[in-house]
Amino acid sequence: MAGRKVLTGKPTVLDLLAARADAAPAGVIVSGETLDARARAGIGAGLHCPVSSLYTLAEVGIAGSECPDVATPGAGRACTARSSTTSWS
């Protein structure tokens, strides 16, 4: 589907929207609140797209993002972006 947009917002708002919306964005990026597994599943299923989380600070903006494999249960590793580098733990 050409022209699909990425939807951004807080997980609680997007979870409510996903239960009622008839939309299929290219993806969803959440920030501002913790994204739990139930909300991730509800948003992804309701909007028929992948869901990712950004970690933001009021003082600096985006401080990091989850790696694609973090969204996969049992992946067992996380990464944080620092400037132009990525560190794994």
mmCIF file of the C-alpha atoms, coordinates in Angstrom:
data_MODEL
# 
_entry.id   MODEL 
# 
loop_
_atom_site.group_PDB 
_atom_site.id 
_atom_site.type_symbol 
_atom_site.label_atom_id 
_atom_site.label_alt_id 
_atom_site.label_comp_id 
_atom_site.label_asym_id 
_atom_site.label_entity_id 
_atom_site.label_seq_id 
_atom_site.pdbx_PDB_ins_code 
_atom_site.Cartn_x 
_atom_site.Cartn_y 
_atom_site.Cartn_z 
_atom_site.occupancy 
_atom_site.B_iso_or_equiv 
_atom_site.pdbx_formal_charge 
_atom_site.auth_seq_id 
_atom_site.auth_comp_id 
_atom_site.auth_asym_id 
_atom_site.auth_atom_id 
_atom_site.pdbx_PDB_model_num 
ATOM 1  C CA . MET A 1 1  ? 0.000   0.000   0.000  1.00 0.00 ? 1  MET A CA 1 
ATOM 2  C CA . ALA A 1 2  ? 1.812   3.131   -1.190 1.00 0.00 ? 2  ALA A CA 1 
ATOM 3  C CA . GLY A 1 3  ? 1.737   6.254   0.922  1.00 0.00 ? 3  GLY A CA 1 
ATOM 4  C CA . ARG A 1 4  ? 1.183   4.601   4.296  1.00 0.00 ? 4  ARG A CA 1 
ATOM 5  C CA . LYS A 1 5  ? 2.414   6.681   7.211  1.00 0.00 ? 5  LYS A CA 1 
ATOM 6  C CA . VAL A 1 6  ? 3.989   5.862   10.556 1.00 0.00 ? 6  VAL A CA 1 
ATOM 7  C CA . LEU A 1 7  ? 1.779   6.585   13.550 1.00 0.00 ? 7  LEU A CA 1 
ATOM 8  C CA . THR A 1 8  ? 3.349   7.885   16.779 1.00 0.00 ? 8  THR A CA 1 
ATOM 9  C CA . GLY A 1 9  ? 1.993   8.434   20.286 1.00 0.00 ? 9  GLY A CA 1 
ATOM 10 C CA . LYS A 1 10 ? 1.732   7.133   23.834 1.00 0.00 ? 10 LYS A CA 1 
ATOM 11 C CA . PRO A 1 11 ? 0.956   3.425   24.247 1.00 0.00 ? 11 PRO A CA 1 
ATOM 12 C CA . THR A 1 12 ? -2.270  3.976   26.222 1.00 0.00 ? 12 THR A CA 1 
ATOM 13 C CA . VAL A 1 13 ? -3.697  6.281   23.540 1.00 0.00 ? 13 VAL A CA 1 
ATOM 14 C CA . LEU A 1 14 ? -2.636  4.064   20.637 1.00 0.00 ? 14 LEU A CA 1 
ATOM 15 C CA . ASP A 1 15 ? -4.027  0.970   22.391 1.00 0.00 ? 15 ASP A CA 1 
ATOM 16 C CA . LEU A 1 16 ? -7.443  2.643   22.629 1.00 0.00 ? 16 LEU A CA 1 
ATOM 17 C CA . LEU A 1 17 ? -7.206  3.828   19.028 1.00 0.00 ? 17 LEU A CA 1 
ATOM 18 C CA . ALA A 1 18 ? -6.209  0.382   17.759 1.00 0.00 ? 18 ALA A CA 1 
ATOM 19 C CA . ALA A 1 19 ? -9.343  -1.154  19.268 1.00 0.00 ? 19 ALA A CA 1 
ATOM 20 C CA . ARG A 1 20 ? -11.545 1.255   17.311 1.00 0.00 ? 20 ARG A CA 1 
ATOM 21 C CA . ALA A 1 21 ? -9.642  2.301   14.193 1.00 0.00 ? 21 ALA A CA 1 
ATOM 22 C CA . ASP A 1 22 ? -9.883  0.961   10.687 1.00 0.00 ? 22 ASP A CA 1 
ATOM 23 C CA . ALA A 1 23 ? -6.340  1.837   9.666  1.00 0.00 ? 23 ALA A CA 1 
ATOM 24 C CA . ALA A 1 24 ? -3.161  0.063   8.676  1.00 0.00 ? 24 ALA A CA 1 
ATOM 25 C CA . PRO A 1 25 ? -0.157  2.364   9.039  1.00 0.00 ? 25 PRO A CA 1 
ATOM 26 C CA . ALA A 1 26 ? 3.282   1.238   7.913  1.00 0.00 ? 26 ALA A CA 1 
ATOM 27 C CA . GLY A 1 27 ? 4.292   1.065   11.560 1.00 0.00 ? 27 GLY A CA 1 
ATOM 28 C CA . VAL A 1 28 ? 3.728   2.466   15.038 1.00 0.00 ? 28 VAL A CA 1 
ATOM 29 C CA . ILE A 1 29 ? 6.344   4.146   17.220 1.00 0.00 ? 29 ILE A CA 1 
ATOM 30 C CA . VAL A 1 30 ? 5.448   4.682   20.860 1.00 0.00 ? 30 VAL A CA 1 
ATOM 31 C CA . SER A 1 31 ? 7.127   6.871   23.474 1.00 0.00 ? 31 SER A CA 1 
ATOM 32 C CA . GLY A 1 32 ? 6.334   8.695   26.688 1.00 0.00 ? 32 GLY A CA 1 
ATOM 33 C CA . GLU A 1 33 ? 5.175   5.618   28.625 1.00 0.00 ? 33 GLU A CA 1 
ATOM 34 C CA . THR A 1 34 ? 6.208   2.035   29.204 1.00 0.00 ? 34 THR A CA 1 
ATOM 35 C CA . LEU A 1 35 ? 5.074   -0.299  26.426 1.00 0.00 ? 35 LEU A CA 1 
ATOM 36 C CA . ASP A 1 36 ? 3.990   -3.569  28.022 1.00 0.00 ? 36 ASP A CA 1 
ATOM 37 C CA . ALA A 1 37 ? 3.487   -6.835  26.148 1.00 0.00 ? 37 ALA A CA 1 
ATOM 38 C CA . ARG A 1 38 ? -0.321  -6.633  26.270 1.00 0.00 ? 38 ARG A CA 1 
ATOM 39 C CA . ALA A 1 39 ? -0.377  -3.109  24.792 1.00 0.00 ? 39 ALA A CA 1 
ATOM 40 C CA . ARG A 1 40 ? 2.209   -4.057  22.132 1.00 0.00 ? 40 ARG A CA 1 
ATOM 41 C CA . ALA A 1 41 ? 0.087   -7.019  21.059 1.00 0.00 ? 41 ALA A CA 1 
ATOM 42 C CA . GLY A 1 42 ? -3.150  -4.994  21.052 1.00 0.00 ? 42 GLY A CA 1 
ATOM 43 C CA . ILE A 1 43 ? -1.695  -2.132  19.045 1.00 0.00 ? 43 ILE A CA 1 
ATOM 44 C CA . GLY A 1 44 ? 0.007   -4.440  16.541 1.00 0.00 ? 44 GLY A CA 1 
ATOM 45 C CA . ALA A 1 45 ? -3.068  -6.608  16.040 1.00 0.00 ? 45 ALA A CA 1 
ATOM 46 C CA . GLY A 1 46 ? -5.502  -3.695  15.905 1.00 0.00 ? 46 GLY A CA 1 
ATOM 47 C CA . LEU A 1 47 ? -3.488  -1.636  13.442 1.00 0.00 ? 47 LEU A CA 1 
ATOM 48 C CA . HIS A 1 48 ? -1.990  -4.587  11.522 1.00 0.00 ? 48 HIS A CA 1 
ATOM 49 C CA . CYS A 1 49 ? 1.591   -3.335  11.684 1.00 0.00 ? 49 CYS A CA 1 
ATOM 50 C CA . PRO A 1 50 ? 4.851   -3.610  13.652 1.00 0.00 ? 50 PRO A CA 1 
ATOM 51 C CA . VAL A 1 51 ? 5.191   -1.661  16.920 1.00 0.00 ? 51 VAL A CA 1 
ATOM 52 C CA . SER A 1 52 ? 8.455   -0.145  18.161 1.00 0.00 ? 52 SER A CA 1 
ATOM 53 C CA . SER A 1 53 ? 9.392   1.923   21.195 1.00 0.00 ? 53 SER A CA 1 
ATOM 54 C CA . LEU A 1 54 ? 11.574  5.033   21.453 1.00 0.00 ? 54 LEU A CA 1 
ATOM 55 C CA . TYR A 1 55 ? 13.160  6.137   24.696 1.00 0.00 ? 55 TYR A CA 1 
ATOM 56 C CA . THR A 1 56 ? 12.989  9.910   25.008 1.00 0.00 ? 56 THR A CA 1 
ATOM 57 C CA . LEU A 1 57 ? 14.135  12.566  27.448 1.00 0.00 ? 57 LEU A CA 1 
ATOM 58 C CA . ALA A 1 58 ? 12.547  16.002  27.664 1.00 0.00 ? 58 ALA A CA 1 
ATOM 59 C CA . GLU A 1 59 ? 15.981  17.604  27.755 1.00 0.00 ? 59 GLU A CA 1 
ATOM 60 C CA . VAL A 1 60 ? 17.488  15.916  24.694 1.00 0.00 ? 60 VAL A CA 1 
ATOM 61 C CA . GLY A 1 61 ? 14.726  14.204  22.721 1.00 0.00 ? 61 GLY A CA 1 
ATOM 62 C CA . ILE A 1 62 ? 15.342  10.666  21.488 1.00 0.00 ? 62 ILE A CA 1 
ATOM 63 C CA . ALA A 1 63 ? 17.845  8.903   23.749 1.00 0.00 ? 63 ALA A CA 1 
ATOM 64 C CA . GLY A 1 64 ? 17.552  5.400   22.290 1.00 0.00 ? 64 GLY A CA 1 
ATOM 65 C CA . SER A 1 65 ? 15.339  2.842   20.624 1.00 0.00 ? 65 SER A CA 1 
ATOM 66 C CA . GLU A 1 66 ? 14.676  -0.815  21.003 1.00 0.00 ? 66 GLU A CA 1 
ATOM 67 C CA . CYS A 1 67 ? 16.381  -3.199  18.621 1.00 0.00 ? 67 CYS A CA 1 
ATOM 68 C CA . PRO A 1 68 ? 14.139  -5.301  16.377 1.00 0.00 ? 68 PRO A CA 1 
ATOM 69 C CA . ASP A 1 69 ? 14.950  -8.508  18.259 1.00 0.00 ? 69 ASP A CA 1 
ATOM 70 C CA . VAL A 1 70 ? 13.883  -6.979  21.612 1.00 0.00 ? 70 VAL A CA 1 
ATOM 71 C CA . ALA A 1 71 ? 10.296  -7.074  20.408 1.00 0.00 ? 71 ALA A CA 1 
ATOM 72 C CA . THR A 1 72 ? 10.690  -10.817 19.892 1.00 0.00 ? 72 THR A CA 1 
ATOM 73 C CA . PRO A 1 73 ? 9.969   -12.783 23.091 1.00 0.00 ? 73 PRO A CA 1 
ATOM 74 C CA . GLY A 1 74 ? 12.986  -14.759 24.279 1.00 0.00 ? 74 GLY A CA 1 
ATOM 75 C CA . ALA A 1 75 ? 15.504  -12.763 22.257 1.00 0.00 ? 75 ALA A CA 1 
ATOM 76 C CA . GLY A 1 76 ? 17.489  -12.119 25.430 1.00 0.00 ? 76 GLY A CA 1 
ATOM 77 C CA . ARG A 1 77 ? 19.406  -9.000  24.487 1.00 0.00 ? 77 ARG A CA 1 
ATOM 78 C CA . ALA A 1 78 ? 18.812  -5.272  24.297 1.00 0.00 ? 78 ALA A CA 1 
ATOM 79 C CA . CYS A 1 79 ? 20.651  -2.391  22.758 1.00 0.00 ? 79 CYS A CA 1 
ATOM 80 C CA . THR A 1 80 ? 20.738  1.332   23.332 1.00 0.00 ? 80 THR A CA 1 
ATOM 81 C CA . ALA A 1 81 ? 21.808  3.923   20.830 1.00 0.00 ? 81 ALA A CA 1 
ATOM 82 C CA . ARG A 1 82 ? 24.411  6.442   21.972 1.00 0.00 ? 82 ARG A CA 1 
ATOM 83 C CA . SER A 1 83 ? 25.082  9.148   19.433 1.00 0.00 ? 83 SER A CA 1 
ATOM 84 C CA . SER A 1 84 ? 26.167  7.278   16.320 1.00 0.00 ? 84 SER A CA 1 
ATOM 85 C CA . THR A 1 85 ? 27.125  4.039   18.087 1.00 0.00 ? 85 THR A CA 1 
ATOM 86 C CA . THR A 1 86 ? 25.126  1.103   19.380 1.00 0.00 ? 86 THR A CA 1 
ATOM 87 C CA . SER A 1 87 ? 26.027  -0.939  22.434 1.00 0.00 ? 87 SER A CA 1 
ATOM 88 C CA . TRP A 1 88 ? 24.708  -4.424  23.148 1.00 0.00 ? 88 TRP A CA 1 
ATOM 89 C CA . SER A 1 89 ? 23.965  -5.986  26.530 1.00 0.00 ? 89 SER A CA 1 
# 
